[in-house]
Amino acid sequence: MVCYPARMLVIGVLLAAVSTERAAEAQAALPVQAEDFRVIVQQAKEKVFPAVLYIRCLQETHEAGERKSQEISGSGVVITPDGQALTNWHVIDKATSVRCLLADGTAMEAEVLGSDKSADLALLQMSLPDGRETLPYAKFGDSDALQEGDFVMAMGAPWGLNRSVSIGIISCTRRYLPDTSEYSLWLQTDASINPGNSGGPLVNTEGEVIGLNTRGGGGMGFAVPSHTVTVLVDQLREHGQVAWSWTGLQLQALRDFNRDMYFEGTEGVIVAETDPQSPARRAGLQPRDRIMKVNGDPVSALTEEDLPAVRRTLGFLAEDVPAQFEVRRGGETLTFQITPREKGKVEGEELDCPRWDFTVKTINQFDNEDLYFYRKKGVFVFGVKYPGNALDAGLQTNDIILTIDGLSVETLDDVRQIHEEALANVKTKHRVAIVVLRNGLYRHLVLKFSRDYSKE
């Protein structure tokens, strides 16, 4: 029989041994867990890093009142073994040449297969060098499966050959940025998206691309979700653009916190307004109508985060084919037929007018709503050169050009023809009278172009 002090001594020794063993296990477990996470990150990175591109473009601009070329750069990611790659629209916008560089030093020329401004998305096709049949490429993951707090990596190539990676978490899976895209929500992350990383992949811990980086700053970064990318990329591949349809419906959520307006019920989406001369207005829809179904399928926007999905449904309606809209107005259920039309370009084309020292651009209802209010078809002054003849004449940006020397102006071709004839006869006549519409008021100006500022 063991006496009490001896029994306590034995128990103490046993407890100490158990504690030591558990402490040793815990001590050993910590670095293993940390190492495991590092391994996960490295394995995910290695699946995508070889497919990350550095992209350099020669961009043509007209904002300064003359045509200029400048180099811009960004990132991208290869998505097929034959050399198709994704980047942002704003990286390749107005590019006259596109060159791509892989991490292994392989340089390639690229062609823009298609782009979409609303989703900030562009698809490239690279010309594989001789002797190269395939390229490393990354695979898409499911952005809809993401949750706030999931670890992600933002990858890019902001300085050419050296690739970069930053790690963070998904801060928000459904960020609504109304001034950026009407058709898509965005992924928000605290992983740093630095200048030059635009167009690079946002990657999950499985090594899958779940987003395309667009912009960052202030501890926040945003990416186009892979769900949106995969829906649109086939259209870019086949048509060179996304064939959005236009109904002219301006929508409002049932719980509109910003306007402090709240509607009864939890189903449907509210018509806030219909654009003038739009298919929706011609069909008879009115503000405060509640759209319940489109072609028999329910649509609903309880909060503003639900609006992009509804707009995407409307945007994918077949052009020139009547669509059935079930609408509640008051206590009555009504049916309307709306025939969407092609949305077309969302930005006008541009033209440089040397010696006159200004540039012009086509009025576009989606890009220049204020100017479109005054004139549905026409051109406006896009940029004024400093110093220059247009500036001396008093021309200003956003002046809508109505006539030049009494000749009506409606298209860029009209301006191009008048400009070419004026320069051909500059030795005998070096002034033109221009009538513009500025803030709804007519202005008569005289542009003298005997002076050539480009040679001074």
C-alpha positions as CSV (number, residue, x, y, z in Angstrom):
1,M,0.0,0.0,0.0
2,V,1.4,3.4,-1.1
3,C,1.2,6.1,1.5
4,Y,-0.5,9.4,0.7
5,P,2.7,11.5,0.0
6,A,4.1,8.7,-2.2
7,R,0.8,8.4,-4.1
8,M,0.7,12.1,-4.8
9,L,4.3,12.0,-6.0
10,V,3.5,9.2,-8.5
11,I,0.4,11.1,-9.8
12,G,2.4,14.3,-10.1
13,V,5.1,12.5,-12.1
14,L,2.4,11.0,-14.4
15,L,0.7,14.3,-14.9
16,A,4.0,16.0,-15.7
17,A,4.8,13.3,-18.2
18,V,1.4,13.7,-19.9
19,S,1.7,17.5,-19.9
20,T,5.2,17.3,-21.4
21,E,4.1,14.9,-24.0
22,R,1.1,17.1,-25.0
23,A,3.3,20.2,-25.0
24,A,5.8,18.5,-27.3
25,E,2.9,17.5,-29.6
26,A,1.6,21.0,-29.6
27,Q,5.0,22.4,-30.2
28,A,5.6,20.0,-33.1
29,A,2.2,20.7,-34.5
30,L,2.6,24.5,-34.9
31,P,5.4,24.6,-37.5
32,V,3.8,21.7,-39.4
33,Q,0.5,23.6,-39.7
34,A,2.3,26.8,-40.8
35,E,4.4,24.8,-43.2
36,D,1.3,23.1,-44.6
37,F,-0.3,26.5,-45.4
38,R,2.9,27.7,-47.1
39,V,2.9,24.5,-49.1
40,I,-0.7,25.1,-50.1
41,V,0.1,28.7,-51.2
42,Q,3.2,27.6,-53.1
43,Q,1.4,24.8,-54.9
44,A,-1.5,27.1,-55.9
45,K,0.9,29.7,-57.1
46,E,2.9,27.3,-59.2
47,K,-0.2,26.2,-61.1
48,V,-0.9,29.7,-62.3
49,F,2.4,31.7,-62.2
50,P,3.7,30.3,-65.5
51,A,0.5,31.5,-67.2
52,V,0.7,35.1,-66.0
53,L,1.5,37.6,-68.7
54,Y,3.2,41.0,-68.9
55,I,1.3,43.0,-71.5
56,R,2.6,46.1,-73.2
57,C,0.4,48.1,-75.6
58,L,0.9,51.1,-77.9
59,Q,-2.2,53.1,-77.3
60,E,-3.6,55.9,-79.6
61,T,-5.2,58.8,-77.8
62,H,-7.0,61.9,-78.8
63,E,-7.8,63.6,-75.5
64,A,-5.2,66.4,-75.8
65,G,-6.6,67.7,-79.1
66,E,-4.3,65.7,-81.3
67,R,-3.5,62.1,-82.1
68,K,-0.7,60.8,-79.8
69,S,0.7,57.4,-79.1
70,Q,1.8,56.2,-75.7
71,E,2.9,53.0,-74.1
72,I,0.8,51.4,-71.4
73,S,1.2,48.1,-69.6
74,G,-0.7,45.6,-67.6
75,S,-1.1,42.0,-66.8
76,G,-3.0,39.0,-68.2
77,V,-3.4,35.3,-67.9
78,V,-3.3,32.5,-70.5
79,I,-6.5,30.4,-70.5
80,T,-6.0,27.9,-73.4
81,P,-2.9,25.9,-74.5
82,D,-3.1,27.5,-78.0
83,G,-2.5,31.0,-76.6
84,Q,-5.7,32.7,-75.8
85,A,-5.4,35.1,-72.8
86,L,-7.6,37.4,-70.8
87,T,-6.9,40.9,-69.6
88,N,-8.8,44.1,-68.9
89,W,-10.5,46.2,-71.5
90,H,-8.8,49.3,-70.2
91,V,-5.4,47.7,-70.7
92,I,-5.9,47.2,-74.5
93,D,-8.4,50.0,-75.2
94,K,-7.5,51.9,-78.4
95,A,-4.3,49.8,-78.7
96,T,-2.6,49.7,-82.1
97,S,-0.2,46.9,-81.1
98,V,-0.1,44.4,-78.2
99,R,2.9,42.5,-77.1
100,C,3.0,39.8,-74.4
101,L,5.8,38.3,-72.3
102,L,5.8,35.0,-70.4
103,A,7.8,34.5,-67.2
104,D,10.2,32.2,-69.2
105,G,11.1,35.1,-71.5
106,T,8.9,34.1,-74.4
107,A,7.7,37.2,-76.2
108,M,4.7,37.2,-78.6
109,E,2.6,39.5,-80.6
110,A,-1.1,39.4,-79.8
111,E,-4.4,40.2,-81.5
112,V,-7.5,41.5,-79.7
113,L,-10.2,38.9,-80.4
114,G,-12.9,40.8,-78.5
115,S,-13.5,43.2,-75.7
116,D,-16.3,44.5,-73.5
117,K,-16.1,47.8,-71.7
118,S,-18.9,47.2,-69.3
119,A,-17.2,44.1,-67.8
120,D,-13.7,45.5,-68.3
121,L,-12.8,42.3,-70.1
122,A,-10.7,41.6,-73.2
123,L,-9.7,38.3,-75.0
124,L,-6.4,38.1,-76.8
125,Q,-4.9,35.5,-79.2
126,M,-1.2,35.3,-79.1
127,S,1.0,34.2,-82.0
128,L,3.0,31.3,-80.8
129,P,6.7,31.5,-81.7
130,D,8.3,28.9,-84.0
131,G,8.8,25.6,-82.4
132,R,6.2,26.3,-79.7
133,E,2.9,24.4,-80.0
134,T,1.4,25.0,-76.5
135,L,1.7,27.5,-73.7
136,P,1.2,27.0,-69.9
137,Y,-2.4,28.0,-69.1
138,A,-4.6,28.4,-66.0
139,K,-7.9,26.9,-65.2
140,F,-11.1,28.6,-63.9
141,G,-12.6,28.0,-60.5
142,D,-16.1,28.7,-59.3
143,S,-16.4,32.2,-57.9
144,D,-19.9,31.5,-56.7
145,A,-18.4,29.1,-54.1
146,L,-16.3,31.8,-52.5
147,Q,-17.1,33.1,-49.0
148,E,-15.9,36.1,-47.1
149,G,-12.7,35.2,-45.3
150,D,-11.4,32.7,-48.0
151,F,-7.8,33.1,-48.8
152,V,-6.9,34.4,-52.3
153,M,-3.8,35.5,-54.2
154,A,-3.6,38.4,-56.6
155,M,-1.0,37.8,-59.3
156,G,0.4,40.0,-62.0
157,A,3.5,41.3,-63.8
158,P,3.8,45.0,-63.2
159,W,7.5,45.2,-64.1
160,G,7.8,42.8,-67.0
161,L,9.7,39.6,-66.4
162,N,9.4,39.7,-62.6
163,R,6.0,38.3,-61.5
164,S,4.4,39.4,-58.2
165,V,1.9,37.8,-55.9
166,S,0.1,39.2,-52.9
167,I,-2.1,37.2,-50.5
168,G,-5.2,38.2,-48.7
169,I,-8.8,37.3,-48.1
170,I,-12.1,37.8,-49.9
171,S,-13.6,40.8,-48.1
172,C,-16.9,40.8,-50.0
173,T,-18.3,38.3,-52.6
174,R,-21.0,40.6,-53.9
175,R,-19.7,44.2,-54.1
176,Y,-21.9,46.5,-56.1
177,L,-20.1,49.3,-58.0
178,P,-22.9,51.1,-60.0
179,D,-20.6,53.5,-61.8
180,T,-18.3,50.6,-63.0
181,S,-20.6,48.0,-64.5
182,E,-24.3,47.6,-64.7
183,Y,-24.2,43.9,-65.5
184,S,-21.8,42.4,-62.9
185,L,-21.0,42.3,-59.2
186,W,-17.4,42.4,-58.1
187,L,-15.1,40.4,-55.8
188,Q,-13.5,42.6,-53.2
189,T,-10.2,41.6,-51.6
190,D,-7.6,43.1,-49.3
191,A,-4.9,41.4,-51.4
192,S,-2.9,44.2,-52.9
193,I,-3.6,44.9,-56.5
194,N,-0.8,47.3,-57.5
195,P,-0.6,49.5,-60.6
196,G,0.3,47.2,-63.5
197,N,-1.5,44.2,-62.0
198,S,-4.7,45.0,-63.9
199,G,-5.8,42.0,-65.9
200,G,-3.9,39.5,-63.8
201,P,-5.6,36.5,-62.2
202,L,-7.1,36.3,-58.7
203,V,-6.4,32.8,-57.6
204,N,-7.9,30.5,-54.8
205,T,-5.9,28.1,-52.7
206,E,-6.7,25.3,-55.2
207,G,-4.7,27.1,-57.9
208,E,-7.8,28.1,-59.9
209,V,-8.6,31.5,-61.4
210,I,-11.7,32.8,-59.6
211,G,-11.4,36.4,-60.8
212,L,-9.7,38.9,-63.0
213,N,-8.0,41.8,-61.2
214,T,-9.3,45.3,-62.3
215,R,-8.2,48.0,-59.8
216,G,-7.0,48.5,-56.3
217,G,-6.1,51.1,-53.8
218,G,-6.7,52.1,-50.2
219,G,-6.5,48.6,-48.9
220,M,-9.2,47.4,-51.3
221,G,-8.9,45.5,-54.6
222,F,-11.6,44.5,-57.0
223,A,-11.9,41.6,-59.5
224,V,-14.3,40.5,-62.2
225,P,-15.8,37.2,-60.8
226,S,-14.9,34.1,-62.9
227,H,-18.7,33.4,-63.2
228,T,-19.0,36.6,-65.2
229,V,-15.8,35.9,-67.2
230,T,-16.8,32.4,-68.3
231,V,-20.3,33.6,-69.3
232,L,-18.9,36.4,-71.5
233,V,-15.7,34.9,-73.0
234,D,-17.5,32.7,-75.5
235,Q,-19.2,35.7,-77.0
236,L,-15.9,37.6,-77.2
237,R,-14.5,34.5,-78.9
238,E,-17.3,34.2,-81.4
239,H,-18.5,37.8,-82.1
240,G,-15.6,40.0,-80.9
241,Q,-18.0,41.7,-78.4
242,V,-20.8,41.0,-76.1
243,A,-24.1,41.4,-77.9
244,W,-26.0,43.2,-75.2
245,S,-29.6,44.0,-75.9
246,W,-31.2,47.3,-74.9
247,T,-34.7,47.9,-73.6
248,G,-34.3,51.3,-72.0
249,L,-35.4,50.2,-68.6
250,Q,-34.0,51.9,-65.6
251,L,-34.4,49.6,-62.6
252,Q,-34.8,50.1,-58.8
253,A,-34.5,47.6,-56.0
254,L,-37.4,47.0,-53.6
255,R,-35.3,48.1,-50.7
256,D,-33.6,51.2,-52.0
257,F,-31.7,52.6,-49.0
258,N,-29.9,55.3,-51.0
259,R,-33.1,56.9,-52.2
260,D,-34.9,56.0,-48.9
261,M,-37.6,54.2,-50.8
262,Y,-39.1,50.9,-49.7
263,F,-41.7,48.9,-51.6
264,E,-44.0,46.3,-50.2
265,G,-43.3,42.6,-50.9
266,T,-40.1,40.7,-51.6
267,E,-40.6,39.8,-55.3
268,G,-40.1,41.6,-58.6
269,V,-38.1,44.7,-59.5
270,I,-39.3,48.3,-59.8
271,V,-39.2,50.4,-63.0
272,A,-37.6,53.7,-61.9
273,E,-37.8,55.2,-65.4
274,T,-37.8,54.4,-69.1
275,D,-35.4,56.1,-71.5
276,P,-36.8,58.4,-74.2
277,Q,-37.7,56.6,-77.5
278,S,-36.7,53.3,-75.9
279,P,-38.4,49.9,-76.6
280,A,-39.7,49.9,-73.0
281,R,-41.3,53.4,-73.3
282,R,-42.8,52.5,-76.6
283,A,-44.3,49.4,-75.1
284,G,-46.0,51.4,-72.4
285,L,-44.1,50.6,-69.2
286,Q,-44.2,53.4,-66.6
287,P,-42.3,54.4,-63.5
288,R,-43.3,52.4,-60.3
289,D,-44.4,49.4,-62.4
290,R,-43.2,46.2,-60.8
291,I,-41.7,43.6,-63.2
292,M,-42.5,40.1,-62.0
293,K,-41.5,37.9,-64.9
294,V,-39.6,38.1,-68.2
295,N,-40.6,35.4,-70.7
296,G,-42.2,33.4,-67.9
297,D,-39.1,33.5,-65.7
298,P,-39.3,35.3,-62.3
299,V,-37.0,38.3,-61.8
300,S,-36.4,40.0,-58.5
301,A,-34.1,42.6,-56.9
302,L,-34.7,43.0,-53.2
303,T,-31.5,45.1,-52.7
304,E,-29.2,46.9,-55.2
305,E,-26.8,43.9,-55.2
306,D,-29.5,42.0,-57.1
307,L,-29.8,44.5,-59.9
308,P,-26.9,43.4,-62.1
309,A,-28.3,39.9,-62.4
310,V,-31.7,41.3,-63.6
311,R,-29.9,43.7,-66.0
312,R,-27.9,40.8,-67.3
313,T,-31.1,38.8,-67.9
314,L,-32.5,41.8,-69.9
315,G,-29.1,42.2,-71.7
316,F,-29.2,38.6,-72.9
317,L,-32.7,38.9,-74.5
318,A,-32.7,38.1,-78.2
319,E,-32.5,41.3,-80.3
320,D,-35.6,42.2,-82.4
321,V,-37.6,39.4,-80.8
322,P,-40.6,40.4,-78.7
323,A,-40.2,39.5,-75.0
324,Q,-43.1,39.0,-72.6
325,F,-43.1,41.1,-69.5
326,E,-45.5,40.4,-66.6
327,V,-46.0,43.6,-64.7
328,R,-48.0,44.6,-61.6
329,R,-49.4,48.1,-61.7
330,G,-51.4,49.0,-58.7
331,G,-53.4,45.9,-57.9
332,E,-53.6,44.8,-61.5
333,T,-51.4,42.3,-63.4
334,L,-50.6,43.4,-67.0
335,T,-48.6,41.8,-69.8
336,F,-46.4,43.9,-72.2
337,Q,-44.3,43.0,-75.2
338,I,-40.9,44.7,-75.4
339,T,-38.8,44.2,-78.5
340,P,-35.1,44.9,-77.5
341,R,-32.7,46.3,-80.0
342,E,-29.0,45.9,-80.2
343,K,-27.2,48.1,-77.7
344,G,-24.2,48.4,-80.1
345,K,-21.2,50.5,-79.3
346,V,-21.0,52.2,-75.9
347,E,-18.4,54.7,-77.0
348,G,-18.1,56.9,-80.1
349,E,-15.2,56.8,-82.6
350,E,-12.6,59.6,-82.7
351,L,-10.9,61.7,-85.4
352,D,-7.9,64.0,-85.4
353,C,-8.0,67.3,-87.3
354,P,-4.4,68.4,-87.7
355,R,-3.8,72.2,-88.3
356,W,-7.2,72.9,-87.0
357,D,-5.8,71.6,-83.7
358,F,-8.8,69.7,-82.2
359,T,-10.2,66.2,-82.2
360,V,-13.8,65.2,-82.7
361,K,-15.8,62.2,-81.4
362,T,-19.2,60.7,-82.3
363,I,-22.0,61.3,-79.9
364,N,-23.0,58.1,-78.1
365,Q,-26.1,57.8,-76.0
366,F,-24.4,55.6,-73.4
367,D,-21.2,57.5,-73.2
368,N,-22.4,61.1,-73.7
369,E,-25.9,61.2,-72.2
370,D,-25.9,65.0,-71.8
371,L,-24.9,65.7,-75.4
372,Y,-27.3,63.0,-76.7
373,F,-30.1,64.9,-75.1
374,Y,-29.4,67.8,-77.5
375,R,-28.5,65.9,-80.6
376,K,-29.2,62.2,-81.2
377,K,-26.7,62.0,-84.1
378,G,-23.6,64.1,-84.5
379,V,-20.1,64.8,-83.4
380,F,-18.6,66.9,-80.7
381,V,-15.2,68.5,-79.8
382,F,-13.3,65.8,-77.9
383,G,-10.1,67.6,-77.3
384,V,-8.5,71.0,-77.9
385,K,-4.8,71.3,-78.4
386,Y,-2.8,73.8,-76.4
387,P,-1.5,76.0,-78.0
388,G,-3.5,75.8,-81.2
389,N,-5.8,77.4,-83.7
390,A,-9.0,75.8,-82.2
391,L,-8.1,77.3,-78.8
392,D,-7.5,80.7,-80.4
393,A,-10.9,80.4,-82.1
394,G,-12.7,79.7,-78.8
395,L,-13.7,76.1,-79.4
396,Q,-14.3,74.1,-76.2
397,T,-14.5,70.4,-75.4
398,N,-18.1,69.0,-75.6
399,D,-19.1,71.7,-78.2
400,I,-21.5,69.9,-80.6
401,I,-20.5,70.8,-84.2
402,L,-23.5,71.7,-86.3
403,T,-22.0,73.2,-89.5
404,I,-18.5,74.0,-90.9
405,D,-18.5,76.6,-93.7
406,G,-22.3,76.2,-94.1
407,L,-22.0,72.4,-94.6
408,S,-24.0,70.2,-92.3
409,V,-22.0,67.9,-90.0
410,E,-23.5,64.6,-88.7
411,T,-20.7,62.1,-89.0
412,L,-16.9,61.8,-88.7
413,D,-16.8,61.3,-92.5
414,D,-18.4,64.8,-92.9
415,V,-15.7,66.3,-90.8
416,R,-12.9,64.3,-92.5
417,Q,-14.0,65.4,-96.0
418,I,-14.3,69.1,-95.1
419,H,-11.0,69.0,-93.2
420,E,-9.1,67.4,-96.1
421,E,-10.5,69.9,-98.6
422,A,-9.6,72.8,-96.3
423,L,-6.0,71.7,-95.9
424,A,-5.7,71.1,-99.6
425,N,-6.7,74.8,-100.2
426,V,-4.9,76.3,-97.2
427,K,-2.8,78.6,-99.4
428,T,-5.8,80.4,-100.8
429,K,-8.2,80.1,-97.9
430,H,-7.2,79.6,-94.3
431,R,-10.4,80.2,-92.2
432,V,-13.7,78.4,-91.7
433,A,-16.9,79.4,-90.0
434,I,-18.1,76.9,-87.4
435,V,-21.5,76.8,-85.7
436,V,-21.6,74.8,-82.5
437,L,-24.2,74.0,-79.9
438,R,-22.8,74.7,-76.4
439,N,-25.0,73.9,-73.4
440,G,-28.1,74.2,-75.6
441,L,-27.1,77.6,-77.1
442,Y,-25.8,78.3,-80.6
443,R,-22.3,79.8,-81.0
444,H,-20.8,81.1,-84.2
445,L,-17.0,80.9,-84.4
446,V,-14.3,81.6,-86.9
447,L,-11.4,79.1,-87.0
448,K,-8.2,80.5,-88.6
449,F,-5.6,77.9,-89.5
450,S,-2.9,79.8,-91.4
451,R,-0.5,79.2,-88.5
452,D,1.0,75.7,-88.1
453,Y,1.7,75.2,-84.4
454,S,3.2,71.8,-85.0
455,K,6.2,73.4,-86.7
456,E,6.8,76.0,-84.0
